């Protein structure tokens, strides 16, 4: 059981990395459609362009990079 726990932890970490990279890249590829959908929201319509360009894409990639760094530090 002790040998399986690090393997599961590494697998989950890789799956989260893939998830965040996929979400950021899909929003980057279809950013125009994503921005149109955000402008339809009554709370986010004013900040739609800012949210698309900075928050969603950059934070998704930063989280994936931080997961990769934390995975490496956990293995050492």
C-alpha positions, 0 to 999 in steps of 0.5 A, spaced: 500 500 500 505 504 501 508 503 494 501 505 491 500 511 494 506 515 491 504 513 484 496 515 485 499 522 488 503 522 481 497 520 477 492 525 480 497 531 479 498 529 472 491 529 471 490 536 474 496 538 470 492 536 463 486 538 466 488 546 467 492 546 460 486 543 456 482 548 459 486 554 458 488 552 451 481 551 449 479 558 452 485 561 448 483 557 441 476 559 442 477 566 446 472 570 441 466 565 443 468 565 450 468 572 451 461 573 447 459 568 452 462 572 458 458 578 455 452 575 456 453 575 464 450 581 467 455 581 472 461 579 468 459 583 462 463 589 463 470 585 465 469 580 459 475 582 455 480 583 462 477 576 464 478 572 458 485 575 456 488 575 463 485 571 469 482 565 465 488 563 461 494 566 465 491 563 471 490 556 468 497 556 465 500 558 472 496 553 476 499 547 471 506 550 472 505 550 479 502 543 480 508 541 476 513 544 480 510 542 486 510 535 483 517 535 482 519 537 489 514 532 492 518 527 489 525 529 492 
